[in-house]
Amino acid sequence: MHGALGNPSETRRKVSRRRLLLGSVALILAFLALDIGSGAAALSWQQVLHALSHPQETSATAHFIVWELRLPQALMAIVVGAS
């Protein structure tokens, strides 16, 4: 018996799965940021972050590019990739 700690190999497996899940989520978020930040229209990272955090205070062009074009496409890519 291994007592209250359970099977050591099972514990290692759970830790490995947790690390894999956290790493995958971090990778997806990094690719999401890259996808939203890049495109044909030249927007700086500051403009993109400002458009995401303060959509009412952003120029109409930056708001449209980020909220109507890049973000929906990036989120759809995640959904399609997950299916």
TORPA-36333 format. One record per atom (N, C-alpha, C): atom name; residue number from 1; x, y, z; residue in three letters. Coordinates in steps of 0.02 Angstrom, whole numbers. Each point is the difference from the previous one (the first is absolute). Layout:
[CA,NUM,[X,Y,Z],Ala]
...
***
This chain:
[N,1,[41,-59,0],Met]
[CA,1,[-41,59,0],Met]
[C,1,[43,62,0],Met]
[N,2,[-24,52,-32],His]
[CA,2,[35,63,-3],His]
[C,2,[-31,52,45],His]
[N,3,[-46,-18,41],Gly]
[CA,3,[-30,46,48],Gly]
[C,3,[-47,50,-33],Gly]
[N,4,[-5,58,29],Ala]
[CA,4,[-47,52,-23],Ala]
[C,4,[22,33,-65],Ala]
[N,5,[63,-7,-17],Leu]
[CA,5,[25,33,-60],Leu]
[C,5,[-20,-35,-64],Leu]
[N,6,[-19,-61,3],Gly]
[CA,6,[-19,-37,-60],Gly]
[C,6,[61,-27,-37],Gly]
[N,7,[-12,-22,-59],Asn]
[CA,7,[52,-30,-42],Asn]
[C,7,[45,56,-27],Asn]
[N,8,[66,-4,10],Pro]
[CA,8,[46,52,-24],Pro]
[C,8,[-2,9,-76],Pro]
[N,9,[-7,-54,-37],Ser]
[CA,9,[-2,7,-73],Ser]
[C,9,[-65,35,-22],Ser]
[N,10,[-54,-12,36],Glu]
[CA,10,[-63,34,-16],Glu]
[C,10,[6,74,15],Glu]
[N,11,[33,17,53],Thr]
[CA,11,[11,71,17],Thr]
[C,11,[42,34,-53],Thr]
[N,12,[53,-34,-22],Arg]
[CA,12,[42,29,-54],Arg]
[C,12,[-39,9,-64],Arg]
[N,13,[-44,-48,-15],Arg]
[CA,13,[-41,5,-60],Arg]
[C,13,[-47,60,4],Arg]
[N,14,[-30,11,58],Lys]
[CA,14,[-45,57,9],Lys]
[C,14,[38,66,-7],Lys]
[N,15,[60,3,27],Val]
[CA,15,[41,60,-5],Val]
[C,15,[19,12,-73],Val]
[N,16,[17,-53,-36],Ser]
[CA,16,[18,6,-70],Ser]
[C,16,[-59,24,-41],Ser]
[N,17,[-59,-26,13],Arg]
[CA,17,[-60,23,-36],Arg]
[C,17,[-14,73,15],Arg]
[N,18,[7,20,63],Arg]
[CA,18,[-12,69,18],Arg]
[C,18,[50,46,-35],Arg]
[N,19,[63,-20,-2],Arg]
[CA,19,[50,41,-34],Arg]
[C,19,[-14,4,-75],Arg]
[N,20,[-20,-56,-29],Leu]
[CA,20,[-17,0,-71],Leu]
[C,20,[-59,46,-14],Leu]
[N,21,[-51,-3,42],Leu]
[CA,21,[-59,43,-9],Leu]
[C,21,[20,74,7],Leu]
[N,22,[37,17,52],Leu]
[CA,22,[21,69,10],Leu]
[C,22,[45,25,-57],Leu]
[N,23,[44,-43,-22],Gly]
[CA,23,[43,18,-57],Gly]
[C,23,[-39,11,-64],Gly]
[N,24,[-50,-43,-11],Ser]
[CA,24,[-42,7,-59],Ser]
[C,24,[-41,65,2],Ser]
[N,25,[-27,16,58],Val]
[CA,25,[-38,62,7],Val]
[C,25,[45,60,-11],Val]
[N,26,[60,-2,28],Ala]
[CA,26,[47,55,-9],Ala]
[C,26,[19,8,-74],Ala]
[N,27,[10,-55,-34],Leu]
[CA,27,[17,2,-71],Leu]
[C,27,[-58,29,-41],Leu]
[N,28,[-61,-22,15],Ile]
[CA,28,[-59,26,-35],Ile]
[C,28,[-7,75,11],Ile]
[N,29,[10,23,62],Leu]
[CA,29,[-5,72,14],Leu]
[C,29,[55,39,-36],Leu]
[N,30,[60,-29,-4],Ala]
[CA,30,[54,34,-36],Ala]
[C,30,[-16,6,-75],Ala]
[N,31,[-26,-54,-29],Phe]
[CA,31,[-19,3,-70],Phe]
[C,31,[-59,47,-12],Phe]
[N,32,[-46,2,48],Leu]
[CA,32,[-57,47,-5],Leu]
[C,32,[26,72,-1],Leu]
[N,33,[46,15,44],Ala]
[CA,33,[29,68,2],Ala]
[C,33,[36,16,-65],Ala]
[N,34,[38,-47,-26],Leu]
[CA,34,[34,11,-64],Leu]
[C,34,[-49,10,-57],Leu]
[N,35,[-53,-39,0],Asp]
[CA,35,[-50,5,-53],Asp]
[C,35,[-36,67,2],Asp]
[N,36,[-19,22,59],Ile]
[CA,36,[-35,64,6],Ile]
[C,36,[48,58,-15],Ile]
[N,37,[62,-7,18],Gly]
[CA,37,[48,54,-10],Gly]
[C,37,[29,7,-69],Gly]
[N,38,[-11,-50,-42],Ser]
[CA,38,[30,4,-67],Ser]
[C,38,[-54,1,-53],Ser]
[N,39,[16,31,-56],Gly]
[CA,39,[-48,3,-55],Gly]
[C,39,[24,50,-52],Gly]
[N,40,[-40,8,-52],Ala]
[CA,40,[18,45,-54],Ala]
[C,40,[0,73,22],Ala]
[N,41,[-46,18,43],Ala]
[CA,41,[-3,68,25],Ala]
[C,41,[53,9,55],Ala]
[N,42,[37,53,-5],Ala]
[CA,42,[54,12,48],Ala]
[C,42,[-28,30,64],Ala]
[N,43,[-8,-42,51],Leu]
[CA,43,[-19,23,66],Leu]
[C,43,[55,-20,49],Leu]
[N,44,[20,47,42],Ser]
[CA,44,[51,-16,50],Ser]
[C,44,[-31,-43,55],Ser]
[N,45,[43,-31,41],Trp]
[CA,45,[-26,-40,55],Trp]
[C,45,[-38,44,49],Trp]
[N,46,[22,63,8],Gln]
[CA,46,[-34,46,45],Gln]
[C,46,[-71,14,-25],Gln]
[N,47,[-8,9,-66],Gln]
[CA,47,[-66,12,-28],Gln]
[C,47,[-45,-61,8],Gln]
[N,48,[28,-59,-9],Val]
[CA,48,[-40,-61,7],Val]
[C,48,[-21,-9,73],Val]
[N,49,[46,8,46],Leu]
[CA,49,[-16,-6,71],Leu]
[C,49,[-51,52,22],Leu]
[N,50,[8,61,-25],His]
[CA,50,[-47,54,17],His]
[C,50,[-69,-16,-29],His]
[N,51,[-2,-26,-60],Ala]
[CA,51,[-64,-18,-31],Ala]
[C,51,[-35,-56,39],Ala]
[N,52,[40,-47,27],Leu]
[CA,52,[-29,-55,39],Leu]
[C,52,[-23,23,69],Leu]
[N,53,[40,44,31],Ser]
[CA,53,[-16,19,69],Ser]
[C,53,[-47,60,5],Ser]
[N,54,[1,44,-50],His]
[CA,54,[-43,59,1],His]
[C,54,[-34,9,-69],His]
[N,55,[-47,-44,-17],Pro]
[CA,55,[-28,3,-68],Pro]
[C,55,[-37,65,-16],Pro]
[N,56,[-29,32,50],Gln]
[CA,56,[-37,62,-13],Gln]
[C,56,[47,59,-13],Gln]
[N,57,[60,-3,24],Glu]
[CA,57,[48,55,-7],Glu]
[C,57,[47,-9,-59],Glu]
[N,58,[-11,-51,-40],Thr]
[CA,58,[45,-16,-56],Thr]
[C,58,[-27,30,-64],Thr]
[N,59,[44,14,-46],Ser]
[CA,59,[-22,26,-65],Ser]
[C,59,[-45,-52,-34],Ser]
[N,60,[-44,25,-42],Ala]
[CA,60,[-48,-45,-34],Ala]
[C,60,[36,-52,-42],Ala]
[N,61,[55,20,-31],Thr]
[CA,61,[37,-47,-43],Thr]
[C,61,[32,-55,41],Thr]
[N,62,[34,18,54],Ala]
[CA,62,[33,-50,42],Ala]
[C,62,[-53,-46,33],Ala]
[N,63,[-55,29,21],His]
[CA,63,[-54,-39,30],His]
[C,63,[-27,-51,-50],His]
[N,64,[-12,21,-61],Phe]
[CA,64,[-25,-45,-51],Phe]
[C,64,[49,-56,-15],Phe]
[N,65,[63,19,-8],Ile]
[CA,65,[51,-50,-17],Ile]
[C,65,[7,-53,55],Ile]
[N,66,[3,23,62],Val]
[CA,66,[11,-47,55],Val]
[C,66,[-64,-39,16],Val]
[N,67,[-55,35,12],Trp]
[CA,67,[-61,-32,24],Trp]
[C,67,[-43,-34,-54],Trp]
[N,68,[3,26,-61],Glu]
[CA,68,[-42,-28,-53],Glu]
[C,68,[37,-47,-48],Glu]
[N,69,[65,6,-3],Leu]
[CA,69,[38,-42,-46],Leu]
[C,69,[45,-50,36],Leu]
[N,70,[50,25,36],Arg]
[CA,70,[52,-44,27],Arg]
[C,70,[-24,-44,57],Arg]
[N,71,[-34,28,49],Leu]
[CA,71,[-21,-39,58],Leu]
[C,71,[-49,-56,-19],Leu]
[N,72,[-53,14,-39],Pro]
[CA,72,[-45,-56,-20],Pro]
[C,72,[36,-54,-39],Pro]
[N,73,[45,19,-45],Gln]
[CA,73,[36,-50,-39],Gln]
[C,73,[45,-42,45],Gln]
[N,74,[34,32,46],Ala]
[CA,74,[45,-36,45],Ala]
[C,74,[-39,-47,45],Ala]
[N,75,[-56,23,27],Leu]
[CA,75,[-41,-44,43],Leu]
[C,75,[-30,-58,-40],Leu]
[N,76,[-20,13,-61],Met]
[CA,76,[-26,-53,-42],Met]
[C,76,[54,-51,-16],Met]
[N,77,[60,22,-10],Ala]
[CA,77,[56,-46,-13],Ala]
[C,77,[11,-46,61],Ala]
[N,78,[-7,27,60],Ile]
[CA,78,[8,-40,60],Ile]
[C,78,[-57,-52,4],Ile]
[N,79,[-61,22,-13],Val]
[CA,79,[-57,-47,4],Val]
[C,79,[6,-55,-53],Val]
[N,80,[18,19,-60],Val]
[CA,80,[6,-51,-54],Val]
[C,80,[59,-46,16],Val]
[N,81,[54,26,25],Gly]
[CA,81,[57,-41,16],Gly]
[C,81,[-14,-47,58],Gly]
[N,82,[-43,20,45],Ala]
[CA,82,[-17,-42,58],Ala]
[C,82,[-49,-56,-19],Ala]
[N,83,[-35,9,-54],Ser]
[CA,83,[-50,-52,-18],Ser]
[C,83,[29,-60,-35],Ser]
***
